[in-house]
Amino acid sequence: MQDVAATAGVSLGTVSNVLNHPAKVSPATTQRVRDAIAALGFVRNDAARSLASGSNSSVGMVLADVENSLFIDMAYGAQEAARAEGLKLLLANAVCDMQFQDEYLDLFDESRVTGVLLAPMQDSSAGIARMRAHGRQIVLLNYAPRPGTCCSVLVNNENVGYLAARHLIDAGCTRLAYVSAHGDYQPVQDRRRGVRAAVEEAGPGVSLEEIDSGGLTTAHGHGTGRKLARRSADALPDGLVAVTDELAVGIIHELHTVAGISVPGQVAVVGCENNRTAGSADVPLTVVDSPGRLMGQAAMRLLLEEVSAGDRHRHATVVLEPELVVRSSTPR
């Protein structure tokens, strides 16, 4: 910075203002400083700056799985909100692996980011406690934390399951199935409760079968679909809720495209996310849409409010409601 100041013929403070508070410097002086930066190949040492201030102008975000577009939508929303405040978003993919997740949390902690947004699939209390012990604020997305530990932004996942099952029941389905895996994942548990509540509300004329797919990907959906296709017609569910859209897409392919079992004529299918794959499935998928962008925006606002409030901050939870999006995989 001293070299830049000397080359531009300005003070060190002016160079600092150009980098950090450009509105305080005239356009002509700003251009002289930027020309000097370009000529010298100067790159600011953000690590040193972070050591001095205790944080930097970045926010870290750790997502469970970027192949699921719900998490990508969260990232888009968080990025929009961060950019509006002059911050940058650093993104990490934990691929549903707790060790990876912890490594990225530690990396962001060491980088002294302003704060962290975390969208996990499992209980992450230990990582949250470690971050907060180091003075790093953290907000959870799509996972309810232990009371009093941090702020969170949730979609009402119980209502996701309820809306999916209720739609099938209203369409005349009486033999419902809930296809899922990883029963320890909080969203899976919540959606199951919603499905069960809708079936119980419908009364004795509606039954529910719960099917373990062994995983949550399209490949697991293909495996589950092949098993279902081997059943007799009267043993098939006539309405199926898949906990992820990837599962639903794989199931539809095996039933409708491979085995010739009509979707939705014989089996109506609903997904629970509105993933990018939903509309381009062999039969466009009816889904319960989770507002990912709004979740990301709300999480960033909570994080920045906490950073600003300091010791005066009180943790808050924002709960957003899902919406049913009807496509061709269920009767209209």
C-alpha positions in Angstrom: 0.0 0.0 0.0 2.9 2.3 0.7 4.3 1.7 -2.8 0.8 2.4 -4.3 0.6 5.6 -2.3 4.0 6.8 -3.5 3.3 5.9 -7.1 -0.1 7.7 -7.0 1.3 10.7 -5.1 -1.3 10.3 -2.3 -1.3 9.4 1.4 -1.5 5.9 2.8 -4.9 6.8 4.2 -6.2 7.8 0.8 -5.2 4.4 -0.6 -7.0 2.7 2.3 -10.1 4.8 1.6 -10.1 3.8 -2.1 -10.0 0.2 -1.1 -12.5 0.3 1.8 -14.5 3.5 1.5 -14.3 4.7 -2.1 -17.2 7.2 -1.6 -14.8 9.3 0.5 -12.4 9.9 -2.4 -12.8 12.1 -5.5 -13.2 10.2 -8.8 -9.9 11.7 -10.1 -7.9 10.6 -7.1 -9.6 7.2 -7.1 -8.5 6.7 -10.7 -4.9 7.7 -9.9 -4.8 5.1 -7.1 -6.4 2.4 -9.3 -3.9 3.1 -12.1 -1.0 2.7 -9.6 -2.6 -0.5 -8.3 -2.7 -1.9 -11.8 0.8 -0.8 -12.7 2.3 -2.3 -9.6 0.2 -5.5 -9.7 -0.9 -4.8 -6.1 -3.2 -7.4 -4.4 -4.5 -6.6 -1.0 -3.5 -9.1 1.7 -6.9 -9.9 3.1 -5.5 -12.3 5.6 -3.5 -9.6 7.2 -6.5 -7.3 7.1 -8.6 -10.0 8.8 -6.0 -10.4 11.6 -6.3 -6.7 12.3 -10.0 -6.4 12.3 -11.0 -9.9 13.5 -13.2 -10.5 10.4 -13.2 -9.8 6.6 -15.8 -8.9 4.0 -16.8 -12.5 3.2 -19.5 -14.8 4.6 -19.0 -18.6 4.4 -21.8 -20.9 3.4 -21.6 -24.7 3.9 -24.3 -26.7 2.0 -25.1 -30.3 2.5 -25.3 -31.2 -1.2 -25.1 -28.8 -4.2 -26.5 -31.4 -6.5 -29.9 -30.6 -4.8 -31.0 -27.4 -6.3 -32.9 -26.4 -3.1 -29.5 -25.7 -1.6 -28.3 -23.8 -4.7 -31.4 -21.6 -4.4 -30.5 -20.9 -0.8 -27.0 -19.9 -2.0 -28.4 -17.6 -4.7 -30.6 -15.9 -2.1 -27.8 -15.5 0.4 -25.5 -14.1 -2.4 -28.1 -11.5 -3.4 -28.5 -10.4 0.2 -24.7 -10.4 0.8 -24.0 -8.4 -2.3 -26.5 -5.7 -1.3 -24.4 -5.2 1.9 -21.0 -5.2 0.0 -20.1 -8.7 1.1 -18.9 -11.7 -0.8 -20.2 -15.2 -0.4 -17.8 -18.2 -0.2 -19.5 -21.5 -0.9 -18.5 -25.0 0.2 -20.2 -28.4 -0.6 -20.2 -30.9 2.3 -21.6 -33.7 0.1 -23.6 -34.9 3.1 -20.4 -35.8 4.9 -20.0 -34.5 8.5 -16.2 -34.6 8.4 -16.2 -32.5 5.2 -18.7 -30.1 6.9 -16.5 -29.7 10.0 -13.4 -29.1 7.8 -15.1 -26.3 5.9 -16.4 -24.8 9.1 -12.8 -24.8 10.5 -11.6 -23.3 7.2 -14.0 -20.4 7.3 -13.3 -19.9 11.0 -9.5 -19.7 10.3 -10.3 -17.3 7.4 -12.1 -15.0 9.9 -15.2 -14.7 7.7 -17.8 -12.2 9.0 -20.1 -15.2 9.8 -21.3 -18.6 8.5 -24.5 -19.9 7.0 -24.9 -23.7 7.4 -27.4 -25.9 5.7 -26.8 -29.4 7.2 -28.6 -32.7 7.0 -27.7 -33.9 10.5 -27.3 -32.5 14.0 -24.3 -30.1 13.9 -24.4 -28.9 17.5 -20.6 -29.5 18.1 -19.6 -27.5 15.0 -21.9 -24.7 15.9 -20.6 -24.6 19.5 -17.0 -24.5 18.3 -17.7 -21.6 15.9 -19.5 -19.6 18.5 -16.8 -20.2 21.1 -14.4 -18.4 18.7 -16.8 -15.5 18.3 -18.0 -16.5 14.8 -21.7 -16.0 14.3 -23.6 -18.9 12.5 -27.1 -19.3 11.1 -28.7 -22.6 10.2 -30.9 -23.2 7.2 -33.5 -26.0 6.8 -32.5 -27.5 10.2 -33.9 -26.6 13.6 -31.1 -26.0 16.1 -31.1 -26.8 19.8 -33.0 -24.0 21.6 -30.9 -20.9 22.2 -27.9 -22.0 20.2 -28.2 -19.9 17.1 -30.6 -18.3 14.6 -32.3 -20.4 12.0 -34.4 -20.2 8.8 -36.7 -23.2 8.2 -39.3 -24.3 5.7 -42.3 -25.9 7.4 -41.2 -29.5 6.4 -44.1 -31.1 8.2 -46.4 -29.1 6.1 -44.4 -30.2 3.0 -45.3 -33.8 3.7 -48.9 -32.9 4.6 -49.5 -30.9 1.4 -48.0 -33.7 -0.7 -50.1 -36.5 0.9 -53.3 -34.3 1.0 -53.0 -33.5 -2.7 -52.9 -37.3 -3.5 -55.8 -38.0 -1.2 -57.9 -35.2 -2.7 -57.1 -36.7 -6.1 -58.7 -39.9 -5.0 -55.6 -42.0 -4.0 -56.3 -44.4 -1.2 -53.1 -46.5 -1.0 -50.3 -44.1 -0.2 -46.6 -44.7 0.1 -43.9 -42.5 1.6 -40.5 -43.3 0.1 -37.5 -42.1 2.1 -34.2 -42.9 3.7 -31.9 -41.6 6.4 -34.6 -41.4 9.0 -32.2 -39.5 11.3 -32.2 -36.5 8.9 -34.5 -33.8 10.4 -36.3 -32.9 7.1 -37.0 -36.6 6.4 -38.5 -37.0 9.9 -40.6 -33.8 9.6 -42.0 -34.7 6.2 -42.9 -38.2 7.4 -44.9 -36.6 10.3 -46.8 -34.5 7.8 -47.6 -37.4 5.5 -48.8 -39.5 8.5 -51.0 -36.6 9.7 -52.7 -36.2 6.3 -53.4 -40.0 6.2 -54.7 -40.1 9.7 -56.9 -37.1 9.0 -58.4 -38.9 5.9 -59.6 -41.8 8.1 -59.8 -45.5 7.6 -60.3 -45.5 3.9 -56.7 -44.4 3.3 -53.7 -46.5 4.1 -50.0 -45.6 4.3 -46.9 -47.8 3.4 -43.5 -46.5 4.3 -40.7 -47.6 2.0 -37.0 -47.4 2.7 -35.2 -46.4 -0.5 -31.7 -46.9 1.0 -30.7 -43.4 -0.1 -32.0 -40.1 -1.5 -30.5 -40.0 -5.0 -32.0 -40.7 -8.5 -30.1 -44.0 -8.5 -31.9 -45.0 -5.3 -35.2 -44.0 -7.0 -34.4 -46.3 -9.9 -33.8 -49.2 -7.5 -37.0 -48.5 -5.6 -38.9 -48.1 -8.9 -37.7 -51.5 -10.2 -38.9 -53.2 -7.0 -42.3 -51.5 -7.2 -42.7 -52.5 -10.8 -42.4 -56.2 -9.9 -45.5 -56.0 -7.7 -48.9 -57.0 -8.8 -51.3 -54.2 -9.8 -53.3 -54.5 -6.6 -50.2 -54.4 -4.5 -49.0 -51.1 -6.0 -49.5 -47.8 -4.1 -51.8 -45.5 -6.2 -50.2 -42.4 -4.6 -46.6 -42.0 -3.8 -44.7 -39.2 -1.9 -41.0 -39.2 -2.5 -39.0 -37.3 0.2 -36.7 -35.9 -2.5 -37.4 -35.1 -6.2 -34.4 -37.2 -7.3 -36.0 -40.3 -5.8 -39.3 -39.4 -7.5 -37.6 -38.9 -10.9 -35.9 -42.3 -10.7 -39.2 -44.0 -9.6 -41.2 -42.4 -12.4 -38.6 -43.6 -15.0 -38.8 -47.2 -13.9 -42.6 -47.3 -13.5 -43.8 -45.3 -16.4 -41.0 -45.4 -19.0 -39.5 -48.9 -18.4 -42.4 -51.0 -17.0 -45.3 -49.2 -18.7 -47.1 -48.5 -15.4 -49.0 -45.3 -16.0 -48.0 -42.2 -14.0 -50.4 -40.8 -12.9 -53.0 -43.2 -14.2 -52.0 -46.1 -12.0 -49.5 -44.4 -9.6 -49.5 -40.7 -8.9 -46.2 -39.2 -7.7 -45.3 -36.1 -5.7 -41.8 -34.8 -4.8 -40.9 -32.6 -1.9 -38.5 -30.0 -3.2 -39.0 -28.5 -6.7 -35.5 -29.5 -7.8 -34.3 -28.4 -11.2 -34.9 -32.0 -12.4 -38.6 -31.9 -11.5 -40.0 -30.2 -14.6 -37.8 -32.3 -17.0 -38.7 -35.7 -15.6 -40.1 -38.4 -17.9 -43.4 -37.2 -16.5 -43.1 -33.6 -15.2 -43.2 -33.9 -11.5 -45.8 -32.4 -9.1 -43.9 -31.0 -6.1 -44.2 -29.1 -2.9 -41.9 -26.1 -3.5 -39.6 -24.9 -0.7 -38.7 -21.2 -1.1 -34.9 -21.6 -1.2 -34.0 -18.1 -2.4 -36.1 -16.5 0.4 -34.5 -18.8 2.9 -31.0 -17.7 1.8 -32.0 -14.0 1.9 -33.6 -14.4 5.4 -30.6 -16.2 6.8 -28.2 -13.5 5.6 -30.3 -10.9 7.2 -30.4 -12.7 10.5 -26.6 -13.2 10.3 -25.9 -9.5 9.7 -28.4 -8.4 12.3 -26.5 -10.6 14.8 -23.1 -9.2 13.8 -24.4 -5.7 14.1 -26.2 -6.2 17.5 -23.4 -8.0 19.3 -24.3 -8.8 22.9 -27.7 -7.3 22.5 -28.7 -10.0 20.0 -31.4 -12.5 20.7 -31.6 -15.6 18.5 -34.6 -15.9 16.2 -36.2 -18.5 14.0 -37.9 -17.7 10.7 -40.3 -20.3 9.3 -41.4 -20.1 5.7 -44.3 -22.0 4.2 -44.1 -24.3 1.2 -46.5 -24.3 -1.8 -47.9 -27.1 -4.0 -46.9 -27.0 -7.7 -49.1 -29.3 -9.7 -47.6 -30.9 -12.9 -48.4 -34.0 -14.9 -47.3 -36.7 -12.4 -50.6 -36.3 -10.5 -54.2 -35.9 -11.7 -55.1 -32.3 -12.3 
